[in-house]
Amino acid sequence: MTGSGRTAVRSRAKSLSDADSLRERRPLLNRHRERSKYGSSIPIFNTANLKVVLGICFVAFFTIFFMIRHLMNSATEPKLPRAITPFPAPKIMDLHQFQGEHKESLYWGTYRPHTYLGIRARTPKSLIAGLMWIGVKDGRYHLRHVCRHEDDLSTYGWTKHNGRDFGHQVLVDHGMTLTTRFLKSKVEGSGYGGDWAVRVNVEIDKSKWNEEFGKGAQLFFYLADEAGNALDVSREKLNIHEDSLLATGTREDIGDWQLHFKSMDDLELHYSGFRTPHFHNLSDLVEENLASQIHKHARLQLSDSLDDAPNVLVFQIIGGFPFTTDIVLITGTGTDIESSQEERVSMLTGTSLSNQLKNKEQEFDQKFEKIFNLSEKVDSESVSVAKAAIGNLLGGIGYFYGQSKIALSRILNLREDVNYISYWPTELYTAVPSRSFFPRGFLWDEGFHQLIVWRWDIHISMDIIGHWLDLMNVDGWIPREQILGAESLSRVPEEFVPQHPTNGNPPTLFLALNDIISGLKNNEFTAMDGSKISLFLERSFVRLEAWFHWFNTTQSGKQMSSYYWHGRDNRTVREINPKALSSGLDDYPRASHPSEDEYHLDLRCWMLLAADCMHSIQELLDMESKPGMDYGYTAKLLSNFELLNQMHFDDAYGAYFDFGNHTEKVQLRWKELEAGNYATRQLVRDVTEIPVLRLVPHIGYVSLFPFMGRIIPSESWILEKQLELISNRSLLWTNYGLRSLAKTSSLYMKHNTEHDPPYWRGPVWINMNYRILSALHHYSQENGPYQEKAKAVYEELRSNLIRNIVRNYQQSGFLWEQYDQIKGKGKGAHPFTGWTSLVVLIMAEAYGNI
């Protein structure tokens, strides 16, 4: 199996007869003999032979010496742990289709989603740019830069973005509205990746703006070189009406570059230059500089000074409301004549930029309607929300580079006090769930993201999936959460950083791949795109096979065709029900006492999806099954309805459940616990009944996985039971979507610990509702006794979801991580234009083959 990374390196010893046949009697050396003075006969070599023998001895001595030394070093040098050994296969991203024009076209982008506006290139040591501004909250000034909930912006996000060369974003900050637009341009003379421009417009709502805090705005636009190259300010006195050039520099990737500012408004400019090895705290540098200036000169402006060889330049733009400024980076200027540079700047500013932005907006609208065709399915308000969902999902695609921290319980040949080790340096191009709270890659989220992205741009989607699969280690494992680089690390609590190579995450990339393969079979792509998809699948197959094998071996249960999520804490004294973080469903109730005897229904269904997808790829590429790796057989086994029912179905409830060592007699109680020399009162887990192996009686999303996977025959009475569970208001049904856990569950809306509020224990989640809608849509088109019932439930659930998401967006300005099951209000992280963006596919009734 390729996933094991083990290949035979030694051949078997030859047989005895073979060895005997090689043995031949060597002829005696012909030696000259001379008689000694003592009369004895002594063999004497001639001078030439003596030199040869001495040479051979010399070479033999040093050969043996170095062999012994090598063996000693081999015995003492630590071997690279398998957890951090890359998968031994050609990288997907090395395919020709991801090089050349494709790679250059995606070089620059808004790839810093954790900032309100951040630009970088898809390269580890990039030239980065970004925007800060001074906002007012609770009567105090605050510097905005990194997306944060506590900034309390009324709304922000890309309302339109094509994922490549255009974006339009609106940010509303306590009465002040900033509109940012991004545009890329590739013309003759520009360097690698081309040029880019940013337009920033600032205005206020006078009814919400307190003029005591000024009649103008203060923006800070910065440029920083992660490679440490020095940046030069063009002159000491900045006046954009006299000369638009502000800064220059040079890099190996893009050559010489220039930064220009242009505006028709009367603006005041100041600057500061810093030398720093860190780029995750740039706002701190600005705040310190401003504080110093306030202390020295009682004015809120940058110092108009530079550190030696600064690699960060910050430009302060001060102007009265309203005002607009254009900021342009042109590349490859080393061979340009001055008139050519002026022409390129002119193309990306003023009226020319306005016309290009207008054309890009029109192109976005036309492409959106062509792909999703929403004008005939939903109202105009819903369409605008759908565009914002797509826009912020694509605008939230980021590029990250760094090393994951891998947790190991014991590291061979290293100090015992080291509890984690670094993955190899990796890059990741990925969408993110939430720019404010989760601005990094999450494996199980990404499969849902790609259900949308591939429909918009198949090449971006394959690029993202390829980056994820290239993260695979020699065992076929992929770290589930990607915390790469200092900027990402600075936002994640220490205890959540290490990734565990024993734990998985739902292999949702198979959702997108299955969907793409279905589109390929239905001739939804051009011949050229179809060829590229096939090449991509062919290169990816060995990694997908290793990924499947990792799940099929490390996560398998004791019973045939059973699986369980590793990583649950069986020693906890604080969790009422130990979380299954690996499952992605976190605190969703599982067996009360984690053990190797449990098996999880959702993972079994994910494995069916994976096996079915692998089989489809084999058929598509006309590949033969390997011995022991018959994916068609595995899919057939896991979809065996009778076997599924024997393992997971409860006749009394009419529902599917997990199986494990379980008791319902578990609760959290306050107890006095000794802590050093004093006692503390803590909420701890209390078990009053011995658990037994049984089905775990909690109805919720996990119970519906066989339904989501369309395993249930359309004529089965169990399908009717599933429809009843879904539509029962005393269980899962709400006016806002299906809740994650039935109201009848003993853990419904219960805290898991003193400080962990319910997460997947009641609220409405859009990714699961999308999959349930997909199954309802499927059964509404399948002939059978429950077809009309499925259709009625489908239509009402779809309507409820769309109405609530649109209403929340209009009221709050955001899509949300989850929605309250009682009143439908958005909850959790926001903006959450990760899988909540699936509302676009719900509106379009685009469910594909998932």
DARAWO-V555401 format. One record per pair of residues at least 12 apart in sequence whose C-alpha atoms are under 8 Angstrom apart, sorted by the first residue. I is the first residue (numbers start at 1). J is the second residue. Records with the same first field share a line. If there is no record, write none. Layout:
# DARAWO-V555401
I=J  J
This chain:
# DARAWO-V555401
1=546
2=542  545  546
3=87  474  475  476  542  543  545  546  547  549  550
4=474  475  476  546
5=87  88  474  475
31=43  44  45
32=44  45
77=413
78=412  413  414
79=412  413
81=411  412
82=473  474  475
83=406  423  473  474  475  501
84=406  422  423  424  473  474
85=423  424  473  474
86=424  471  472  473  474
87=470  472  473  474  475  476  543
88=474
89=542  543
90=539
91=470
92=466  467  469  470  536  539  540
93=463  466  467  470
95=536
97=532
98=463
104=192  193
105=164  193
106=122  164  193
107=121  122  123  193
108=120  121  122  184  193  196
109=121  122  164  165
110=395  396  397  398
111=395  396  397  398  399
112=396  397  398  399
113=395  396  397  398  432  435  439
114=146  147  435  436  439
115=130  145  146  147  435
116=131  132  145  146  147  156
117=130  131  145  180
118=130  131
121=399
122=399  429
124=400  401  427
125=225  226  227
126=225  226  227
127=223  224  225  226  227
128=223  224  225  226
129=221  222  223  224
130=221  222  223
131=145  219  220  221  222
132=144  145  219  220  221  283
133=145  217  218  219  220
134=217  218  219
135=173  174
136=173  174  213
137=151  174
143=283  287
145=283
146=436
147=435  436
148=436  437
149=436  437  830
152=173
153=171  172  173  174
154=171  172  173  174  812  813
155=170  171  172  173  812  813  814
156=169  170  171  172  813  814  831
157=169  170  171  388  391  392  831
158=170  388  391  392  395
159=387  388  389  390  391  392
160=361  364  387  388  390  391  392
161=364  390  391  392  394  395
162=364  391  394  395
163=394  395  397  460
165=182  183  184  185
166=181  182  183  184  357  360
167=181  182  183  391  395
168=180  181  182
169=181
174=208  209
175=204  205  206  207  208  209
176=202  203  204  205  209
177=202  203  204  205
178=200  201  202  203
179=199  200  201  202
180=198  199  200  201
181=198  199  200  357
182=196  197  198  199
183=196  197  198  357
184=196  197
189=332  333  335  336
190=330  331  332  333
191=253  254  255  330  331  332  333
192=253  254  255  331  332
193=254
194=330  331
195=328  329  330  331
196=328  329  330  348
197=326  327  328  329  348  349
198=326  327  328
199=324  325  326  327
200=324  325  326
201=322  323  324  325
202=217  321  322  323  324
203=321  322  323
204=321  322
215=320  321
216=318  319  320  321  322
217=318  319  320  321
218=316  317  318  319
219=316  317  318
220=314  315  316  317
221=314  315  316  317
222=312  313  314  315
223=312  313  314
224=279  311  312  313
225=311  312
226=277  279  311
228=277  311
229=249  250  251  309  311
230=249  309  310  311
231=247  248  249  309  310  311  312  313
232=247  248  249  310
233=246  247  248  313
234=246  247  248
236=304
238=269  270
239=268  269
240=261  262  263
241=262  263
244=260  261  262
245=258  259  260  261
246=258  259  260  261
247=259  260
254=331  332
255=331  332  333  334
256=331  332  333  334
257=329  330  331  332  333  334
258=329  330  331  333
259=327  328  329  330
260=327  328  329  345
261=325  326  327  328
262=325  326  327  349  350
263=324  325  326  350
264=324  325
265=319  323  324  325
266=319
267=317  318  319  320
268=316  317  318  319
269=315  316  317  318
270=301  302  303  304  315  316  317
271=302  303  304  305  313  314  315  316
272=302  303  304  305  306  313  314  315
273=305  306  307  310  311  312  313  314
274=306  307  308  310  311  312  313
275=307  308  309  310  311  312
276=310  311  312
278=486
279=486  487
280=486  487  490
286=302  314
289=302  303
290=302  303
301=316
302=316
326=349  350
327=349
328=345  348  349
330=344  345
368=387
371=455  456
372=840  841  844
373=844
374=843  844
377=843  844
378=843
381=806
382=802  806
385=806  809
386=837  839  840
389=815  833  837  840
390=833  837  840
392=833
393=431  432  449  833  834  837
394=431  453
396=431  432  434  435
397=429  430  431  432
398=429  430  431  432  440
399=427  428  429  430
400=427  428  429  484  485
401=425  426  427  428  484  485
402=425  426  427  483  484  485
403=422  423  424  425  426  483  484  485
404=422  423  424  425  479  482  483  484  497  498  499
405=420  421  422  423  497  498  499
406=420  421  422  423  498  499  500  501
407=419  420  421  498  499  500  501
408=420  421  500  501
420=498
426=471
427=467
428=441  464  467  468
429=463  464  467  468
430=446  464  467
431=446  449  464  834
432=446  834
433=445  832  833  834  835
434=829  830  831  832  833  834
435=830  831  832
436=829  830  831
437=829  830
439=488
440=481  482  483  484  488
441=481  482  483
442=480  481  482
443=468  479  480  481  505  506  507  508
444=480  505  506  507  508  509  584
445=508  834  835
446=508  509
447=507  508  509  510  511  512
448=508  509  511  512  767  834  835  838
449=834  835  837  838
450=509  512
451=511  512  515
452=837  838  841
454=512  516
462=533  536
465=509
466=540
469=540  543  544
472=543  547
475=546  547  550
476=543  546  547  548  549  550
477=501  504  547  550
478=501  504  547
479=499  500  501  504
480=499  504  505
481=499
483=497
502=554  566  567
503=565  566  567  582
504=551  565  566  582  583
505=582  583  584
506=582  583  584  603  606
507=606  610
508=606
510=609  610  613
511=609  849  850
512=850
513=613
514=613  616  849  850
515=848  849  850
517=616  617
518=848  849
519=848
534=621
537=617
538=621
541=617
544=614
545=614
548=607  610  611
551=607
552=607
557=596  597  598  599
558=596  597
561=604  637  638
562=599  600  604
563=598  599  600  601  603  604
564=596  598  599  600  603
565=580  582  583  599  600  603
566=580  582
567=580  581  582
568=580  581  594
569=594
570=593  594  595
572=685
573=684  685  686
574=668  683  684  685  753  754
575=668  684  685  752  753
576=592  666  667  668  684  685  686  752  753
577=589  590  591  592  593  752
578=590  592  593  594
583=603
585=760
586=759  760
587=752  758  759  760  761
588=741  759  760  761
589=698  747  761
590=658  660  696
591=658  659  660  661  662  663  696
592=660  661  662  663  664  666  691
593=660  661  662  663  691
594=660  661
595=660  661
597=660  661  693
598=658  659  660  661
599=658  659  660
600=658  659
601=648  656  657  658  702  703  705
602=702  705
604=638
605=638  705  706  709
607=638
608=634  635  638  639
609=635  709
611=631  632  634  635
612=631  632  635
614=631
615=630  631  632
639=711
641=711  712
647=659
648=695
650=695
654=718  721  722
655=699  703  721  722  725
656=699  702  703  704  706
657=695  696  697  698  699  702  703
658=695  696  702
659=693  694  695  696
660=692  693  694  695  696
661=691  692  693  694
662=691  692  693  694  695  696
663=689  690  691  692
664=746
665=687  688  689
666=685  686  687  688  689
667=685  686  687
668=683  684  685  686  753
669=683  684  685  686
670=682  683  684
671=683  684
683=753  754
684=753
697=745
698=741  742  745  746
699=731  741  742  745
700=732  739  740  741  742
701=740  741  768
704=722  772
707=719  722  772  775
708=771  772  774  775
709=775  850
710=775  778
714=779  782  783  784  785  786  787
715=784  785  786
719=786
720=786
723=789  790  793
726=738
727=793
730=742  743  744
731=743  744
734=821  822
735=797  800  801  824
736=764  797  800  801  803  804  819  821  823  824
737=764  769  797  800  801  821
738=764  765  769  797  821
739=762  763  764  765  821
740=760  761  762  763  764  765
741=760  761  762  763
742=762
743=762
747=761
748=761  762
749=761  762
762=820  821
763=818  819  820  821
764=818  819  820  821
765=817  818  819  836
766=818  835  836  838  839
767=835  836  838
770=838  839  842
771=850
773=794  797  798  842
774=847  850
776=790  791  793  794
777=790  791  794
779=791
780=794
798=842  843
801=839
802=839  842  843
804=824
805=839
808=825  826
814=830  831  832
815=830  831  832  833  836  837
816=828  829  830  831  832  833  836
817=829  830  831  832  836
